[in-house]
Each structure stands twice: as structure tokens, then as C-alpha cells.
């Protein structure tokens, strides 16, 4: 027993590594298996998206209760239409349900499920429309500029999140987030190209929201095109 205690730990580790290679191989296989499994699942989920429905944006939290009598605000409607138009232009690989149909399905499910969660209503609408996935959006900020295009006291600011949910079980398949408060050229020299694209003017919240919608649609299209 005393002899064993005198053997350096390093020699014991070398002995285990040389004499028990299968133990090491098993651990490596298990570790790599845990990493690869989500990627395989992601591939299956992505290939499953053949038909998509855009659900109207909401200004409520994604987990907030919604009442059927609540009307869609002007900002929610504008951003919904902007994203729908951008999706039609950007995504040619999948079928996009006409917005009028998805809005009608959403409104019907919402009236039937009083005090239901926005996300649950969206998934139920997707099932009703017989699509593979639904795209939802939650607006967290929509602040109009104070001033004119030549000068402002407070610039426009818009922030919203977009998620694509599996219409079967509500699993999040893809998501993105847009947030921007317009800055002057002196405040952000790194985005000089954006400054000139906007004509060197202070834009409205709607114009900023439309840029965000285009960006979200473009990112979603890249997600569909990217091979795992």
C-alpha cells in the first residue's frame, strides 16, 4: 500500500490512458454527440419550413395576456405590413400565406381564446392555416422623432423581436432582434454609408421600422439558404 502511495500521479494517469483507450474514446464520442445532436435537429427543423404565415405584431410582451377586444395599433399594423412585403421580396423558397388570411385566422383564434398568450394564439393560427411555421413579432419600442428631417430634439427609435415558431409544437426555430435609435454622423462615423443612404436626414419611426423589417426578412432568408 505504501508503494502505491509513492507512485507519482502522472504515472497513474499515463497507465490509464495507455491501457484503457476505449474509456477515453467513449468520453470523446459522448461529448461530440452532445454537440452534434442540436445541429442535426436544426437541419430537420429548417427543411421542414415549406409554408409560413406572418402573425400580426403586438406591442405586448410575448408572455402577456391578450384580450380579444384589443385593437391592433397603427404601429403594429405598419410593421406587420412592412415585414410581410419584405418577406415576399426576400424569400422565394417558401410559400408565404397571404397576410389577409393570416390576420383573419389570428383574429378568430384570439376571439375564441380569451386571455390566451400571444404565442399560443399564433401557433393555433398556424395550425388553422395548415402551415409549417408562423412568424411572430413583439414591439418593445416605437418612438417618433421630435423635430424635422433637418434637425431633431429627439431622434426616432424602434426596437422589436421576431421569432419563427414550429406550428406543431411552438418550438422556436429562428429569431432575431432589431433595435436602433438614429444617430448623427458625428455620433457614429462607422455608419457613414447608412447616413448617406438616408439622404443625410433624420428619418421617421416608420422609416426606421421599415429598414428593420427588411433586415429581419433578409436575415431569415439567409437562415433558410445557409447549409448546416
SEZATI-790154 format. One record per atom (N, C-alpha, C, CB): residue in three letters; x, z, y negated. Coordinates in pm, whole numbers, padded with zeros to 5 digits, always signed. Glycine has a CB too. Layout:
! SEZATI-790154
AlaXZY
...
***
This chain:
! SEZATI-790154
Unk+00083+00000+00119
Unk+00000+00000+00000
Unk+00087+00000-00125
Unk-00094+00121+00000
Unk+00196+00076-00122
Unk+00286+00081-00235
Unk+00353-00053-00258
Unk+00392+00189-00215
Unk+00380-00126-00147
Unk+00445-00258-00158
Unk+00353-00354-00230
Unk+00481-00314-00018
Unk+00225-00352-00194
Unk+00127-00442-00257
Unk+00116-00414-00406
Unk-00012-00426-00191
Unk+00118-00286-00442
Unk+00105-00250-00583
Unk+00225-00296-00664
Unk+00090-00100-00596
Unk+00342-00314-00596
Unk+00462-00355-00667
Unk+00468-00507-00687
Unk+00585-00308-00592
Unk+00383-00584-00617
Unk+00384-00729-00630
Unk+00328-00768-00766
Unk+00302-00796-00515
Unk+00400-00847-00845
Unk+00350-00887-00978
Unk+00217-00960-00967
Unk+00453-00978-01049
Unk+00133-00939-01064
Unk+00001-01002-01064
Unk+00011-01153-01065
Unk-00080-00954-01185
Unk+00112-01208-01131
Unk+00128-01353-01140
Unk+00143-01415-01003
Unk+00248-01387-01227
Unk+00220-01345-00913
Unk+00241-01399-00780
Unk+00111-01400-00701
Unk+00347-01319-00705
Unk+00028-01299-00723
Unk-00100-01293-00653
Unk-00191-01409-00697
Unk-00170-01156-00680
Unk-00191-01439-00827
Unk-00272-01550-00878
Unk-00225-01684-00825
Unk-00270-01551-01031
Unk-00093-01702-00816
Unk-00037-01826-00761
Unk-00077-01841-00616
Unk+00118-01828-00775
Unk-00072-01730-00541
Unk-00109-01732-00399
Unk-00254-01778-00383
Unk-00088-01592-00336
Unk-00345-01724-00468
Unk-00487-01760-00459
Unk-00507-01906-00493
Unk-00572-01671-00553
Unk-00434-01956-00594
Unk-00451-02094-00638
Unk-00405-02192-00531
Unk-00373-02117-00767
Unk-00290-02160-00464
Unk-00233-02248-00362
Unk-00312-02243-00232
Unk-00088-02212-00336
Unk-00348-02124-00190
Unk-00412-02108-00060
Unk-00563-02126-00063
Unk-00380-01972-00005
Unk-00625-02120-00181
Unk-00771-02132-00188
Unk-00812-02236-00292
Unk-00836-01996-00222
Unk-00768-02363-00276
Unk-00800-02465-00376
Unk-00949-02493-00385
Unk-00728-02593-00344
Unk-01022-02475-00276
Unk-01165-02503-00276
Unk-01241-02411-00370
Unk-01221-02489-00136
Unk-01191-02288-00386
Unk-01257-02193-00475
Unk-01250-02243-00619
Unk-01191-02053-00463
Unk-01131-02294-00657
Unk-01114-02347-00792
Unk-01199-02470-00812
Unk-00968-02379-00820
Unk-01200-02559-00711
Unk-01279-02683-00721
Unk-01425-02652-00733
Unk-01254-02772-00600
Unk-01474-02551-00664
Unk-01615-02514-00669
Unk-01653-02468-00810
Unk-01645-02403-00567
Unk-01564-02386-00869
Unk-01593-02335-01003
Unk-01595-02448-01105
Unk-01491-02230-01043
Unk-01500-02544-01092
Unk-01496-02655-01186
Unk-01619-02742-01171
Unk-01370-02738-01166
Unk-01660-02768-01046
Unk-01778-02850-01023
Unk-01901-02786-01081
Unk-01797-02875-00874
Unk-01912-02657-01064
Unk-02028-02584-01116
Unk-02031-02590-01267
Unk-02026-02439-01069
Unk-01912-02574-01329
Unk-01908-02575-01475
Unk-01945-02711-01530
Unk-01769-02535-01524
Unk-01886-02818-01470
Unk-01917-02951-01518
Unk-02061-02988-01492
Unk-01825-03053-01454
Unk-02115-02937-01383
Unk-02255-02963-01351
Unk-02347-02907-01456
Unk-02291-02906-01215
Unk-02315-02791-01510
Unk-02396-02728-01614
Unk-02392-02808-01743
Unk-02350-02585-01639
Unk-02281-02878-01768
Unk-02268-02957-01890
Unk-02340-03091-01876
Unk-02121-02979-01924
Unk-02327-03154-01759
Unk-02382-03287-01740
Unk-02533-03288-01726
Unk-02320-03350-01620
Unk-02592-03181-01677
Unk-02735-03181-01648
Unk-02820-03212-01770
Unk-02775-03049-01591
Unk-02797-03150-01888
Unk-02878-03181-02005
Unk-02868-03327-02046
Unk-02838-03094-02120
Unk-02746-03387-02031
Unk-02729-03526-02069
Unk-02812-03617-01981
Unk-02582-03566-02062
Unk-02817-03587-01852
Unk-02897-03667-01760
Unk-03045-03656-01796
Unk-02874-03623-01615
Unk-03089-03535-01828
Unk-03228-03513-01867
Unk-03258-03587-01996
Unk-03257-03364-01884
Unk-03165-03585-02092
Unk-03185-03652-02220
Unk-03202-03801-02200
Unk-03067-03624-02313
Unk-03125-03860-02108
Unk-03137-04003-02081
Unk-03275-04038-02029
Unk-03032-04046-01981
Unk-03325-03956-01937
Unk-03459-03979-01881
Unk-03564-03969-01991
Unk-03489-03879-01768
Unk-03554-03867-02077
Unk-03650-03847-02183
Unk-03648-03964-02281
Unk-03622-03716-02257
Unk-03529-04011-02317
Unk-03517-04119-02414
Unk-03578-04248-02359
Unk-03371-04141-02451
Unk-03548-04280-02235
Unk-03600-04402-02174
Unk-03752-04395-02157
Unk-03534-04426-02040
Unk-03805-04276-02159
Unk-03949-04259-02141
Unk-04027-04301-02264
Unk-03980-04114-02106
Unk-03965-04301-02382
Unk-04036-04331-02506
Unk-04058-04482-02517
Unk-03957-04279-02628
Unk-04177-04525-02484
Unk-04216-04665-02498
Unk-04324-04681-02604
Unk-04265-04721-02364
Unk-04402-04575-02624
Unk-04509-04577-02723
Unk-04507-04445-02801
Unk-04649-04599-02654
Unk-04518-04455-02933
Unk-04506-04338-03020
Unk-04619-04337-03122
Unk-04369-04339-03092
Unk-04669-04217-03153
Unk-04770-04200-03257
Unk-04717-04107-03364
Unk-04903-04145-03198
Unk-04731-04146-03490
Unk-04689-04060-03601
Unk-04806-03973-03643
Unk-04637-04144-03721
Unk-04784-03842-03638
Unk-04885-03744-03678
Unk-04868-03713-03827
Unk-04875-03614-03592
Unk-04976-03700-03902
Unk-04964-03672-04046
Unk-04876-03550-04075
Unk-05101-03651-04106
Unk-04797-03560-04181
Unk-04713-03448-04225
Unk-04800-03329-04264
Unk-04624-03491-04343
Unk-04740-03211-04256
Unk-04804-03090-04304
Unk-04706-03014-04392
Unk-04853-03003-04186
Unk-04760-02938-04485
Unk-04675-02853-04570
Unk-04669-02711-04516
Unk-04727-02853-04714
Unk-04739-02689-04406
Unk-04739-02556-04342
Unk-04621-02549-04247
Unk-04873-02528-04267
Unk-04582-02429-04213
Unk-04476-02409-04115
Unk-04521-02467-03981
Unk-04441-02259-04100
Unk-04426-02508-03901
Unk-04459-02565-03772
Unk-04529-02468-03679
Unk-04335-02615-03707
Unk-04524-02338-03710
Unk-04590-02242-03621
Unk-04707-02174-03692
Unk-04489-02136-03573
Unk-04744-02226-03809
Unk-04855-02164-03883
Unk-04989-02211-03829
Unk-04843-02196-04033
Unk-05090-02127-03844
Unk-05223-02164-03803
Unk-05283-02263-03904
Unk-05313-02039-03789
Unk-05356-02361-03854
Unk-05417-02460-03942
Unk-05567-02454-03926
Unk-05364-02601-03911
Unk-05638-02467-04037
Unk-05782-02465-04035
Unk-05835-02607-04049
Unk-05837-02374-04148
Unk-05941-02642-03979
Unk-05991-02779-03981
Unk-06036-02827-04117
Unk-06103-02792-03886
Unk-06078-02734-04204
Unk-06129-02776-04335
Unk-06019-02808-04435
Unk-06218-02670-04392
Unk-05894-02779-04401
Unk-05784-02806-04492
Unk-05762-02956-04505
Unk-05655-02736-04444
Unk-05752-03002-04629
Unk-05732-03144-04655
Unk-05582-03176-04660
Unk-05801-03185-04786
Unk-05551-03301-04627
Unk-05413-03346-04636
Unk-05381-03368-04784
Unk-05390-03478-04553
Unk-05272-03310-04831
Unk-05236-03320-04973
Unk-05180-03459-05004
Unk-05133-03212-05010
Unk-05170-03486-05133
Unk-05116-03616-05178
Unk-04972-03634-05131
Unk-05122-03627-05330
Unk-04893-03529-05139
Unk-04753-03537-05095
Unk-04743-03563-04946
Unk-04679-03409-05131
Unk-04825-03496-04867
Unk-04825-03514-04723
Unk-04864-03658-04688
Unk-04921-03414-04655
Unk-04965-03708-04753
Unk-05012-03845-04728
Unk-04906-03947-04765
Unk-05141-03873-04806
Unk-04843-03929-04881
Unk-04741-04023-04926
Unk-04624-04028-04830
Unk-04691-03986-05066
Unk-04577-03913-04786
Unk-04462-03908-04697
Unk-04498-03963-04559
Unk-04410-03764-04684
Unk-04621-03939-04514
Unk-04666-03992-04385
Unk-04665-04145-04388
Unk-04807-03939-04350
Unk-04723-04202-04491
Unk-04728-04349-04504
Unk-04588-04407-04518
Unk-04814-04390-04624
Unk-04503-04340-04596
Unk-04366-04387-04616
Unk-04288-04390-04484
Unk-04293-04298-04718
Unk-04302-04285-04404
Unk-04232-04280-04277
Unk-04289-04382-04179
Unk-04241-04139-04217
Unk-04419-04399-04180
Unk-04482-04498-04091
Unk-04430-04639-04123
Unk-04637-04494-04105
Unk-04428-04675-04251
Unk-04378-04807-04291
Unk-04232-04824-04251
Unk-04393-04825-04443
Unk-04153-04717-04267
Unk-04012-04724-04231
Unk-03994-04740-04080
Unk-03939-04598-04280
Unk-04077-04673-04003
Unk-04069-04685-03857
Unk-04102-04827-03811
Unk-04164-04585-03790
Unk-04203-04887-03873
Unk-04241-05023-03837
Unk-04125-05120-03864
Unk-04365-05067-03916
Unk-04054-05099-03974
Unk-03941-05186-04007
Unk-03819-05159-03918
Unk-03903-05168-04153
Unk-03795-05034-03886
Unk-03671-04997-03818
Unk-03678-05006-03666
Unk-03633-04857-03857
Unk-03789-04965-03607
Unk-03796-04954-03462
Unk-03877-05068-03401
Unk-03857-04820-03421
Unk-03806-05165-03346
Unk-03874-05276-03282
Unk-03880-05264-03131
Unk-03808-05405-03319
Unk-03815-05161-03077
Unk-03805-05147-02931
Unk-03924-05072-02871
Unk-03677-05075-02894
Unk-03998-05000-02954
Unk-04110-04922-02903
Unk-04238-04957-02978
Unk-04081-04771-02914
Unk-04351-04924-02918
Unk-04480-04950-02980
Unk-04520-04832-03066
Unk-04588-04978-02873
Unk-04554-04860-03192
Unk-04599-04756-03284
Unk-04751-04767-03299
Unk-04527-04769-03423
Unk-04821-04660-03268
Unk-04967-04659-03282
Unk-05006-04680-03429
Unk-05026-04527-03229
Unk-05104-04765-03457
Unk-05150-04782-03596
Unk-05181-04647-03658
Unk-05274-04873-03603
Unk-05137-04629-03782
Unk-05149-04499-03848
Unk-05294-04453-03857
Unk-05089-04505-03986
Unk-05386-04544-03880
Unk-05527-04508-03890
Unk-05578-04443-03761
Unk-05610-04631-03924
Unk-05530-04494-03648
Unk-05572-04439-03519
Unk-05513-04301-03495
Unk-05531-04533-03406
Unk-05385-04284-03526
Unk-05322-04154-03504
Unk-05379-04048-03599
Unk-05170-04165-03522
Unk-05412-04087-03722
Unk-05473-03994-03816
Unk-05612-03951-03768
Unk-05483-04058-03956
Unk-05688-04046-03713
Unk-05822-04016-03664
Unk-05816-03921-03544
Unk-05895-04144-03626
Unk-05722-03947-03453
Unk-05708-03861-03335
Unk-05665-03720-03376
Unk-05606-03922-03236
Unk-05573-03713-03471
Unk-05526-03583-03520
Unk-05640-03505-03584
Unk-05410-03601-03621
Unk-05720-03573-03668
Unk-05832-03508-03737
Unk-05936-03458-03637
Unk-05896-03604-03838
Unk-05961-03537-03533
Unk-06062-03496-03434
Unk-06016-03375-03354
Unk-06091-03612-03339
Unk-05892-03379-03307
Unk-05839-03265-03231
Unk-05835-03140-03318
Unk-05697-03297-03176
Unk-05800-03157-03444
Unk-05791-03045-03537
Unk-05927-02980-03558
Unk-05734-03091-03671
Unk-06033-03062-03563
Unk-06167-03008-03583
Unk-06219-02938-03457
Unk-06262-03119-03623
Unk-06169-02980-03342
Unk-06212-02920-03216
Unk-06136-02792-03183
Unk-06195-03019-03103
Unk-06014-02781-03234
Unk-05930-02665-03202
Unk-05903-02584-03329
Unk-05797-02710-03137
Unk-06000-02507-03371
Unk-05986-02428-03492
Unk-05878-02321-03476
Unk-06120-02363-03529
Unk-05798-02305-03581
Unk-05688-02208-03584
Unk-05581-02236-03477
Unk-05744-02068-03566
Unk-05565-02364-03443
Unk-05460-02401-03348
Unk-05331-02430-03423
Unk-05503-02524-03264
Unk-05221-02429-03352
Unk-05092-02459-03411
Unk-05078-02609-03434
Unk-04978-02408-03322
Unk-05013-02644-03544
Unk-04991-02785-03580
Unk-04926-02862-03465
Unk-04903-02796-03706
Unk-04824-02803-03405
Unk-04753-02871-03298
Unk-04843-02893-03176
Unk-04629-02791-03257
Unk-04926-02797-03143
Unk-05018-02812-03029
Unk-05121-02922-03055
Unk-05089-02679-03000
Unk-05170-02927-03179
Unk-05266-03031-03215
Unk-05201-03169-03203
Unk-05320-03009-03358
Unk-05076-03179-03246
Unk-05004-03306-03241
Unk-04988-03355-03097
Unk-04867-03292-03307
Unk-04950-03264-03008
Unk-04932-03301-02867
Unk-05066-03343-02805
Unk-04871-03183-02787
Unk-05172-03270-02837
Unk-05305-03305-02785
Unk-05349-03442-02836
Unk-05409-03197-02825
Unk-05317-03472-02962
Unk-05350-03603-03018
Unk-05273-03712-02945
Unk-05318-03607-03169
Unk-05148-03683-02910
Unk-05067-03779-02835
Unk-05127-03811-02700
Unk-04926-03728-02818
Unk-05178-03709-02634
Unk-05242-03730-02503
Unk-05368-03815-02519
Unk-05277-03595-02438
Unk-05443-03788-02625
Unk-05566-03863-02651
Unk-05534-04010-02678
Unk-05642-03803-02771
Unk-05423-04035-02747
Unk-05383-04171-02780
Unk-05308-04240-02666
Unk-05296-04170-02904
Unk-05279-04164-02561
Unk-05209-04217-02443
Unk-05072-04274-02479
Unk-05294-04324-02376
Unk-04997-04198-02559
Unk-04861-04239-02594
Unk-04761-04149-02522
Unk-04839-04232-02747
Unk-04635-04189-02524
Unk-04531-04112-02457
Unk-04482-03995-02542
Unk-04413-04202-02421
Unk-04485-04015-02674
Unk-04432-03912-02764
Unk-04503-03918-02898
Unk-04280-03929-02783
Unk-04496-03807-02970
Unk-04551-03801-03106
Unk-04441-03758-03202
Unk-04672-03703-03113
Unk-04446-03812-03322
Unk-04352-03773-03427
Unk-04426-03688-03528
Unk-04286-03899-03495
Unk-04374-03570-03554
Unk-04437-03478-03648
Unk-04344-03451-03766
Unk-04474-03345-03578
Unk-04402-03402-03876
Unk-04320-03373-03992
Unk-04371-03252-04068
Unk-04315-03493-04084
Unk-04280-03165-04110
Unk-04316-03046-04187
Unk-04239-03048-04319
Unk-04285-02916-04106
Unk-04313-03046-04429
Unk-04252-03046-04563
Unk-04225-02902-04606
Unk-04344-03118-04666
Unk-04102-02874-04641
Unk-04067-02739-04688
Unk-04049-02734-04839
Unk-03939-02692-04620
Unk-04025-02851-04902
Unk-04015-02855-05049
Unk-04049-02994-05100
Unk-03872-02814-05096
Unk-04124-02998-05207
Unk-04161-03126-05269
Unk-04182-03097-05418
Unk-04292-03190-05203
Unk-04073-03097-05493
Unk-04078-03058-05633
Unk-04051-03178-05723
Unk-03978-02947-05662
Unk-04145-03202-05814
Unk-04131-03316-05906
Unk-04028-03284-06014
Unk-04267-03351-05970
Unk-03968-03390-06066
Unk-03871-03373-06175
Unk-03943-03328-06302
Unk-03791-03504-06200
Unk-03873-03258-06385
Unk-03925-03221-06517
Unk-03843-03296-06620
Unk-03918-03064-06541
Unk-03904-03399-06675
Unk-03834-03485-06768
Unk-03866-03630-06740
Unk-03684-03461-06761
Unk-03777-03719-06781
Unk-03797-03862-06759
Unk-03681-03919-06680
Unk-03811-03937-06893
Unk-03684-04051-06657
Unk-03576-04113-06581
Unk-03445-04114-06657
Unk-03614-04255-06543
Unk-03451-04089-06788
Unk-03330-04087-06870
Unk-03266-03950-06879
Unk-03361-04136-07008
Unk-03346-03846-06863
Unk-03292-03711-06870
Unk-03393-03610-06820
Unk-03250-03677-07012
Unk-03346-03506-06753
Unk-03437-03408-06695
Unk-03392-03265-06726
Unk-03447-03427-06543
Unk-03491-03177-06726
Unk-03463-03035-06734
Unk-03446-02979-06593
Unk-03576-02961-06809
Unk-03521-03038-06500
Unk-03511-03001-06358
Unk-03531-03126-06274
Unk-03617-02891-06321
Unk-03435-03162-06186
Unk-03447-03284-06107
Unk-03544-03271-05990
Unk-03311-03324-06056
Unk-03583-03384-05935
Unk-03671-03386-05818
Unk-03597-03327-05698
Unk-03719-03530-05788
Unk-03674-03262-05611
Unk-03616-03201-05491
Unk-03714-03214-05375
Unk-03581-03051-05517
Unk-03666-03264-05262
Unk-03750-03284-05144
Unk-03676-03237-05020
Unk-03791-03434-05130
Unk-03750-03169-04932
Unk-03693-03125-04804
Unk-03802-03130-04698
Unk-03633-02981-04815
Unk-03769-03188-04584
Unk-03866-03193-04474
Unk-03794-03209-04340
Unk-03966-03308-04495
Unk-03860-03169-04234
Unk-03806-03185-04099
Unk-03894-03281-04021
Unk-03797-03048-04026
Unk-03835-03350-03927
Unk-03907-03445-03841
Unk-03869-03417-03696
Unk-03876-03594-03881
Unk-03969-03412-03611
Unk-03944-03392-03467
Unk-04022-03494-03386
Unk-03984-03248-03424
Unk-03963-03533-03274
Unk-04033-03618-03177
Unk-04057-03533-03054
Unk-03950-03748-03142
Unk-04184-03519-03017
Unk-04223-03432-02906
Unk-04276-03514-02789
Unk-04329-03331-02952
Unk-04243-03469-02669
Unk-04298-03528-02548
Unk-04449-03502-02548
Unk-04230-03471-02419
Unk-04529-03607-02538
Unk-04674-03592-02543
Unk-04730-03526-02417
Unk-04740-03727-02563
Unk-04646-03510-02317
Unk-04692-03449-02192
Unk-04680-03298-02196
Unk-04613-03503-02075
Unk-04565-03248-02243
Unk-04543-03103-02238
Unk-04495-03043-02371
Unk-04443-03071-02132
Unk-04482-03125-02475
Unk-04442-03074-02605
Unk-04293-03050-02622
Unk-04513-02948-02631
Unk-04211-03092-02527
Unk-04067-03076-02537
Unk-04011-03154-02655
Unk-03998-03120-02407
Unk-03917-03095-02729
Unk-03853-03165-02840
Unk-03754-03266-02785
Unk-03782-03065-02936
Unk-03777-03394-02814
Unk-03688-03500-02766
Unk-03583-03537-02870
Unk-03770-03623-02729
Unk-03619-03522-02997
Unk-03528-03560-03106
Unk-03576-03493-03233
Unk-03522-03716-03124
Unk-03484-03463-03324
Unk-03522-03404-03450
Unk-03417-03431-03557
Unk-03545-03254-03434
Unk-03460-03427-03682
Unk-03369-03444-03793
Unk-03424-03367-03913
Unk-03351-03596-03828
Unk-03342-03352-04015
Unk-03383-03276-04133
Unk-03327-03345-04257
Unk-03334-03128-04126
Unk-03413-03360-04357
Unk-03370-03422-04483
Unk-03391-03322-04596
Unk-03448-03554-04510
Unk-03290-03307-04679
Unk-03304-03222-04797
Unk-03213-03275-04906
Unk-03270-03074-04765
Unk-03268-03292-05024
Unk-03186-03338-05136
Unk-03250-03299-05268
Unk-03165-03490-05130
Unk-03167-03252-05357
Unk-03201-03231-05497
Unk-03111-03323-05575
Unk-03185-03079-05542
Unk-03169-03417-05647
Unk-03086-03516-05715
Unk-02989-03451-05812
Unk-03174-03615-05789
Unk-02867-03502-05811
Unk-02761-03451-05899
Unk-02709-03563-05988
Unk-02645-03388-05816
Unk-02653-03525-06098
Unk-02594-03624-06189
Unk-02463-03676-06130
Unk-02571-03563-06330
Unk-02415-03784-06186
Unk-02290-03843-06138
Unk-02173-03746-06154
Unk-02261-03973-06212
Unk-02171-03671-06262
Unk-02063-03576-06285
Unk-02066-03462-06185
Unk-02069-03522-06426
Unk-02186-03427-06138
Unk-02200-03318-06041
Unk-02162-03361-05901
Unk-02342-03267-06041
Unk-02174-03492-05872
Unk-02144-03539-05737
Unk-02081-03678-05743
Unk-02272-03541-05652
Unk-01951-03682-05768
Unk-01879-03809-05776
Unk-01866-03877-05640
Unk-01741-03787-05836
Unk-01883-03800-05532
Unk-01866-03856-05399
Unk-01981-03948-05360
Unk-01854-03744-05297
Unk-02093-03941-05433
Unk-02208-04027-05403
Unk-02234-04123-05518
Unk-02333-03943-05374
Unk-02127-04184-05566
Unk-02138-04276-05678
Unk-02220-04399-05640
Unk-02000-04318-05727
Unk-02209-04442-05513
Unk-02285-04559-05468
Unk-02435-04531-05475
Unk-02245-04597-05325
Unk-02476-04410-05438
Unk-02616-04373-05445
Unk-02663-04369-05591
Unk-02639-04237-05377
Unk-02577-04324-05679
Unk-02610-04316-05821
Unk-02643-04455-05877
Unk-02495-04253-05899
Unk-02561-04554-05841
Unk-02583-04689-05893
Unk-02699-04760-05823
Unk-02456-04773-05879
Unk-02722-04729-05696
Unk-02839-04785-05626
Unk-02968-04740-05692
Unk-02838-04745-05478
Unk-02966-04622-05747
Unk-03084-04568-05816
Unk-03089-04612-05962
Unk-03086-04417-05808
Unk-03001-04701-05997
Unk-03000-04754-06133
Unk-02951-04655-06236
Unk-03136-04798-06171
Unk-02883-04551-06190
Unk-02832-04451-06281
Unk-02943-04369-06346
Unk-02748-04516-06387
Unk-03059-04366-06283
Unk-03175-04297-06340
Unk-03211-04173-06258
Unk-03295-04391-06347
Unk-03289-04087-06319
Unk-03343-03971-06249
Unk-03473-04015-06182
Unk-03367-03849-06347
Unk-03477-04010-06049
Unk-03593-04061-05976
Unk-03699-03952-05955
Unk-03549-04117-05840
Unk-03817-03996-05915
Unk-03928-03903-05892
Unk-03918-03843-05752
Unk-04064-03973-05912
Unk-04001-03742-05726
Unk-04003-03680-05593
Unk-04050-03781-05488
Unk-04095-03555-05592
Unk-04147-03866-05524
Unk-04195-03968-05431
Unk-04084-04066-05393
Unk-04314-04043-05492
Unk-04006-04107-05492
Unk-03896-04199-05464
Unk-03792-04133-05375
Unk-03831-04246-05596
Unk-03767-04007-05399
Unk-03671-03933-05317
Unk-03724-03916-05175
Unk-03640-03796-05379
Unk-03854-03889-05164
Unk-03917-03873-05033
Unk-03912-04003-04954
Unk-04062-03827-05048
Unk-03931-04115-05024
Unk-03927-04245-04955
Unk-03787-04273-04902
Unk-03971-04358-05051
Unk-03685-04235-04977
Unk-03548-04250-04929
Unk-03526-04165-04803
Unk-03446-04210-05039
Unk-03580-04044-04806
Unk-03568-03956-04690
Unk-03639-04012-04568
Unk-03621-03819-04722
Unk-03755-04074-04589
Unk-03831-04133-04479
Unk-03753-04248-04417
Unk-03968-04182-04529
Unk-03693-04331-04500
Unk-03613-04442-04449
Unk-03494-04391-04368
Unk-03564-04531-04564
Unk-03431-04287-04420
Unk-03316-04228-04350
Unk-03358-04173-04214
Unk-03252-04117-04435
Unk-03472-04104-04208
Unk-03519-04046-04082
Unk-03552-04156-03982
Unk-03643-03959-04106
Unk-03617-04262-04027
Unk-03652-04373-03937
Unk-03527-04442-03885
Unk-03742-04475-04009
Unk-03428-04459-03972
Unk-03302-04523-03931
Unk-03229-04438-03828
Unk-03212-04547-04053
Unk-03225-04307-03849
Unk-03158-04218-03754
Unk-03230-04218-03619
Unk-03151-04076-03810
Unk-03363-04223-03623
Unk-03439-04226-03498
Unk-03413-04356-03422
Unk-03589-04209-03526
Unk-03403-04466-03495
Unk-03374-04593-03431
Unk-03236-04592-03367
Unk-03386-04708-03532
Unk-03139-04533-03436
Unk-03004-04521-03380
Unk-03005-04436-03254
Unk-02909-04461-03483
Unk-03086-04333-03254
Unk-03100-04248-03135
Unk-03153-04330-03017
Unk-03195-04129-03165
Unk-03249-04417-03043
Unk-03305-04499-02935
Unk-03203-04602-02885
Unk-03432-04571-02984
Unk-03118-04650-02975
Unk-03021-04755-02938
Unk-02896-04699-02873
Unk-02982-04835-03060
Unk-02861-04574-02905
Unk-02737-04516-02855
Unk-02744-04489-02706
Unk-02705-04387-02928
Unk-02642-04534-02635
Unk-02634-04509-02492
Unk-02564-04377-02468
Unk-02562-04625-02419
Unk-02616-04299-02374
Unk-02553-04170-02341
Unk-02428-04191-02258
Unk-02650-04078-02268
***
